[in-house]
Amino acid sequence: MQRPAGLAMTPATWTMLIVLAAFWGCTFFFNAIALPELPPASLVALRAGFAALILWPILLLRGEAVPVNRSQLGGLALLGLFNCAIPFLLIVWGQTRITGGIAAVLVAMTPIFTVLVAHLMTDDERITPARLSGVSAGLLGVVVLIGPQALLTLGSDLLAQLGVLLATISYAWSGVYARRFIGGGLPLLALATWQITFAALISVPLALIVDQPWTLPMPGAATWGAVAGLTLTSTVIAYMLYFRILSTAGATNLLLVNFLVPVSAILLGYLVLGEDVSPRHFAGMALIALGLACLDGRLWRRLARSR
């Protein structure tokens, strides 16, 4: 399945995009519910393991389980590590010390780091003035979000925020690295299924070694509900929506989801979990949104046309 670029956004596509953002925003909400009873490694192992068990039958029913060679398996294993296992674990670990809303805003930095990584790793995605403006505004937004005073001390909150930022760098690198698989005969759903499978193969043994889950108390119904939500909505259904939007609107339009994920996560954390939200957090999120708007470019093109 090839990825079309530059296709129009229809009302149906906008609806799917908003739903996708809500599902990905729910990730931080579900993490916050499950973390009191499940350690980070165990939560990631359950999410990746159950998602792989669900995605493989879907892949087989769609007839897209194409064979892969050894070199592809090595690359897919790297994607499973850097696009799933490491960022999942860092984000969940970060949420043991910071709120889901802040984690979501930090994850919105992924496209900005992607611009930097693509500039270093590719020949056709160099930094332009618009991209440089977006990177600058986004980085300023992170400073405002974390707070200048936090940069003066290495407290636990700062380490957690840096951990989530490291997850976004991992996402950025793996996103650029995944380009070698696009158009190579491996369907995107198969690519996603393989990388989730490798993430499960990495995270499940890690959880067994680090957490020794057989020694933990049995989680309650709310925790299992959060795990089910992570698996079904934030992973399986989110991937299906992702592919549908990709096939109808193109990859560029998917960038807009990053505007909406932090908003949905912050609203869920505030309305359901009672998490604190300060004006500084909204200011940081606004600067990151401005950076993404610079990277996307459509807002400035519309302003130019209106003039």
C-alpha positions as CSV (number, residue, x, y, z in Angstrom):
1,M,0.0,0.0,0.0
2,Q,1.5,3.3,-1.1
3,R,1.2,6.5,0.8
4,P,-0.4,9.3,-1.2
5,A,0.7,12.8,-0.4
6,G,-1.1,16.1,-0.6
7,L,-4.6,14.8,-0.8
8,A,-7.6,16.9,0.4
9,M,-9.0,16.7,3.9
10,T,-12.7,15.9,3.7
11,P,-15.2,16.2,6.7
12,A,-15.0,12.5,7.1
13,T,-11.2,12.6,7.3
14,W,-11.3,15.4,9.8
15,T,-13.7,13.3,11.9
16,M,-11.3,10.3,11.8
17,L,-8.4,12.6,12.6
18,I,-10.1,14.0,15.7
19,V,-11.1,10.5,16.8
20,L,-7.5,9.3,16.3
21,A,-6.2,12.2,18.4
22,A,-8.6,11.4,21.1
23,F,-7.5,7.7,21.1
24,W,-3.9,8.7,21.3
25,G,-4.6,11.3,23.9
26,C,-6.4,8.5,25.9
27,T,-3.1,6.7,26.1
28,F,-1.9,9.1,28.8
29,F,-5.2,8.8,30.6
30,F,-5.1,5.0,30.6
31,N,-1.5,5.0,31.8
32,A,-2.5,7.1,34.7
33,I,-5.2,4.7,35.7
34,A,-3.1,1.6,35.4
35,L,0.2,2.8,36.9
36,P,-0.8,2.6,40.5
37,E,-1.2,-1.2,40.2
38,L,1.2,-2.0,37.3
39,P,4.9,-1.2,37.0
40,P,5.9,0.6,33.7
41,A,7.5,-2.5,32.1
42,S,4.6,-4.7,32.8
43,L,2.1,-2.2,31.5
44,V,4.1,-1.8,28.2
45,A,4.4,-5.6,27.9
46,L,0.7,-6.1,28.3
47,R,-0.1,-3.3,25.8
48,A,2.3,-4.6,23.1
49,G,1.6,-8.3,23.7
50,F,-2.2,-8.0,23.5
51,A,-2.0,-5.6,20.5
52,A,0.2,-8.1,18.6
53,L,-2.2,-10.9,19.4
54,I,-5.0,-8.9,17.9
55,L,-3.2,-7.4,14.9
56,W,-1.9,-10.7,13.5
57,P,-5.4,-12.2,12.8
58,I,-6.4,-8.9,11.2
59,L,-3.3,-8.9,9.1
60,L,-3.9,-12.6,8.0
61,L,-7.5,-11.9,7.2
62,R,-6.5,-9.0,5.0
63,G,-4.0,-11.3,3.2
64,E,-1.1,-8.9,3.9
65,A,1.2,-11.2,5.8
66,V,3.9,-11.1,3.2
67,P,7.2,-12.9,3.9
68,V,10.2,-11.0,5.1
69,N,13.9,-11.7,4.7
70,R,16.6,-11.6,7.4
71,S,17.7,-8.1,6.6
72,Q,14.1,-6.9,6.9
73,L,13.6,-8.7,10.2
74,G,16.6,-6.9,11.6
75,G,15.3,-3.5,10.5
76,L,11.8,-4.4,11.9
77,A,13.4,-5.4,15.2
78,L,15.0,-2.0,15.3
79,L,11.7,-0.3,14.6
80,G,10.0,-2.4,17.4
81,L,12.7,-1.2,19.8
82,F,12.9,2.5,18.9
83,N,9.4,3.1,17.6
84,C,7.5,1.1,20.3
85,A,9.4,-0.5,23.2
86,I,11.7,2.3,24.2
87,P,9.3,5.3,23.8
88,F,6.4,3.3,25.3
89,L,8.5,2.5,28.4
90,L,10.0,6.0,28.7
91,I,6.6,7.7,28.4
92,V,5.0,5.4,31.0
93,W,7.9,5.8,33.3
94,G,7.7,9.6,32.9
95,Q,4.1,9.5,33.9
96,T,5.0,8.0,37.3
97,R,6.4,11.5,38.0
98,I,4.6,14.0,35.7
99,T,1.0,14.3,34.6
100,G,-0.3,12.8,31.4
101,G,-1.1,16.2,30.1
102,I,2.5,17.4,30.3
103,A,3.7,14.1,28.8
104,A,1.3,14.5,25.9
105,V,2.6,18.1,25.2
106,L,6.2,16.9,25.3
107,V,5.3,14.0,22.9
108,A,3.9,16.7,20.5
109,M,7.6,17.6,20.0
110,T,8.0,14.5,17.8
111,P,7.6,16.3,14.4
112,I,10.0,19.0,15.5
113,F,12.7,16.4,16.3
114,T,11.8,14.6,13.1
115,V,12.8,17.7,11.2
116,L,16.2,17.8,12.9
117,V,16.8,14.0,12.4
118,A,15.7,14.1,8.8
119,H,18.1,17.0,8.1
120,L,21.0,14.9,9.4
121,M,19.9,11.5,7.9
122,T,18.4,12.4,4.5
123,D,19.2,14.5,1.4
124,D,15.7,15.5,0.5
125,E,14.3,16.9,3.8
126,R,16.7,19.7,4.7
127,I,15.8,22.4,7.2
128,T,14.1,25.4,5.5
129,P,13.5,28.8,7.1
130,A,9.9,27.8,7.9
131,R,11.1,24.5,9.5
132,L,13.7,26.4,11.4
133,S,11.1,28.8,12.8
134,G,8.9,25.8,13.7
135,V,11.8,24.1,15.5
136,S,12.7,27.3,17.4
137,A,9.1,27.9,18.5
138,G,8.7,24.3,19.6
139,L,11.9,24.2,21.6
140,L,10.9,27.5,23.3
141,G,7.5,25.9,24.1
142,V,9.3,23.0,25.8
143,V,11.3,25.5,27.9
144,V,8.2,27.3,28.9
145,L,6.4,24.1,29.6
146,I,9.1,22.7,31.8
147,G,9.7,26.1,33.5
148,P,13.0,27.9,33.5
149,Q,13.4,27.2,37.3
150,A,13.3,23.5,36.6
151,L,16.3,23.8,34.3
152,L,18.4,25.0,37.3
153,T,18.0,21.8,39.3
154,L,18.1,18.1,38.3
155,G,14.9,17.1,40.1
156,S,12.9,14.0,39.5
157,D,10.3,15.9,37.5
158,L,13.0,17.3,35.2
159,L,14.4,13.8,34.7
160,A,10.9,12.4,33.9
161,Q,10.4,15.2,31.3
162,L,13.7,14.6,29.7
163,G,12.8,10.9,29.6
164,V,9.7,11.7,27.6
165,L,11.6,14.0,25.4
166,L,14.1,11.2,24.7
167,A,11.1,9.1,23.7
168,T,10.2,11.7,21.1
169,I,13.7,11.6,19.7
170,S,13.4,7.8,19.5
171,Y,10.1,8.3,17.6
172,A,11.8,10.8,15.3
173,W,14.7,8.6,14.4
174,S,12.6,5.5,13.9
175,G,10.2,7.5,11.7
176,V,13.0,8.6,9.4
177,Y,14.5,5.1,9.5
178,A,11.1,3.5,8.6
179,R,11.3,5.2,5.2
180,R,13.4,2.4,3.8
181,F,10.5,0.0,4.3
182,I,7.9,2.2,2.5
183,G,7.3,1.1,-1.0
184,G,9.4,-2.0,-0.6
185,G,6.5,-4.5,-0.9
186,L,5.7,-4.6,2.8
187,P,2.2,-3.3,3.5
188,L,2.0,-0.6,6.2
189,L,-0.3,-2.8,8.3
190,A,2.3,-5.5,8.2
191,L,5.0,-3.0,9.1
192,A,3.0,-1.9,12.1
193,T,2.2,-5.5,13.1
194,W,5.8,-6.7,12.9
195,Q,7.2,-3.8,14.9
196,I,4.5,-4.2,17.6
197,T,5.4,-7.9,17.7
198,F,9.1,-7.1,18.2
199,A,8.1,-4.6,20.8
200,A,6.3,-7.4,22.6
201,L,9.2,-9.8,22.2
202,I,11.4,-7.1,23.9
203,S,9.1,-5.8,26.6
204,V,7.6,-9.1,27.8
205,P,11.0,-10.6,28.9
206,L,12.0,-7.2,30.3
207,A,8.9,-7.2,32.5
208,L,9.5,-10.7,33.6
209,I,13.0,-9.9,34.7
210,V,12.5,-6.4,36.2
211,D,9.0,-6.6,37.6
212,Q,8.6,-10.3,38.4
213,P,4.8,-9.9,37.9
214,W,3.9,-13.1,39.6
215,T,5.0,-11.5,42.9
216,L,2.6,-8.5,42.4
217,P,-1.0,-8.3,43.6
218,M,-3.7,-9.0,41.0
219,P,-4.7,-5.7,39.4
220,G,-8.3,-4.6,39.9
221,A,-11.0,-4.1,37.3
222,A,-10.2,-0.5,36.6
223,T,-6.6,-1.4,35.8
224,W,-7.6,-4.2,33.4
225,G,-10.0,-1.8,31.8
226,A,-7.2,0.7,31.2
227,V,-5.0,-2.1,29.7
228,A,-7.9,-3.0,27.4
229,G,-8.3,0.6,26.4
230,L,-4.6,0.9,25.7
231,T,-4.7,-2.2,23.6
232,L,-7.9,-1.7,21.6
233,T,-8.2,2.1,21.2
234,S,-4.7,3.5,21.6
235,T,-3.0,0.7,19.6
236,V,-5.2,-1.5,17.4
237,I,-8.0,0.8,16.4
238,A,-5.7,3.8,16.3
239,Y,-3.5,1.9,13.8
240,M,-6.5,1.1,11.7
241,L,-7.6,4.8,11.7
242,Y,-4.0,5.8,10.9
243,F,-4.0,3.6,7.8
244,R,-7.4,4.8,6.7
245,I,-6.4,8.5,7.0
246,L,-3.1,7.7,5.3
247,S,-4.9,6.1,2.3
248,T,-7.4,8.9,1.9
249,A,-5.6,12.1,2.9
250,G,-1.8,11.3,2.7
251,A,1.0,11.4,5.2
252,T,1.4,15.1,5.4
253,N,-2.1,15.7,6.7
254,L,-1.5,13.2,9.5
255,L,0.9,15.8,11.0
256,L,-2.2,17.7,12.2
257,V,-3.0,15.0,14.8
258,N,-0.1,16.3,16.9
259,F,-2.1,19.6,17.4
260,L,-5.0,17.6,19.0
261,V,-3.3,14.8,21.1
262,P,-2.0,17.1,23.8
263,V,-5.4,18.9,24.0
264,S,-7.3,15.7,24.5
265,A,-4.8,14.4,27.0
266,I,-4.9,17.6,29.1
267,L,-8.7,17.8,29.0
268,L,-9.0,14.1,30.1
269,G,-6.5,14.6,32.9
270,Y,-8.2,17.7,34.1
271,L,-11.8,16.6,33.8
272,V,-11.4,12.9,35.0
273,L,-8.3,12.7,37.0
274,G,-8.3,16.2,38.5
275,E,-4.7,17.0,37.4
276,D,-3.5,20.5,37.8
277,V,-3.3,22.8,34.7
278,S,-1.5,26.1,34.9
279,P,-1.3,29.0,32.4
280,R,2.4,28.1,31.9
281,H,1.3,24.7,30.5
282,F,-1.1,26.3,28.0
283,A,1.6,28.8,27.0
284,G,4.0,26.0,26.3
285,M,1.5,24.0,24.4
286,A,0.6,27.1,22.3
287,L,4.2,27.7,21.4
288,I,4.6,24.0,20.4
289,A,1.4,24.3,18.3
290,L,2.9,27.4,16.6
291,G,6.0,25.4,15.9
292,L,3.9,22.7,14.3
293,A,2.0,25.2,12.3
294,C,5.3,26.6,10.9
295,L,6.3,23.0,10.0
296,D,3.0,22.2,8.4
297,G,2.9,25.5,6.4
298,R,-0.8,25.5,5.4
299,L,-1.7,28.3,7.9
300,W,0.9,30.6,6.4
301,R,-0.1,29.8,2.8
302,R,-3.8,30.5,3.6
303,L,-2.8,33.9,5.2
304,A,-0.7,34.7,2.1
305,R,-3.7,33.9,-0.2
306,S,-6.1,36.0,1.9
307,R,-3.7,39.0,1.6
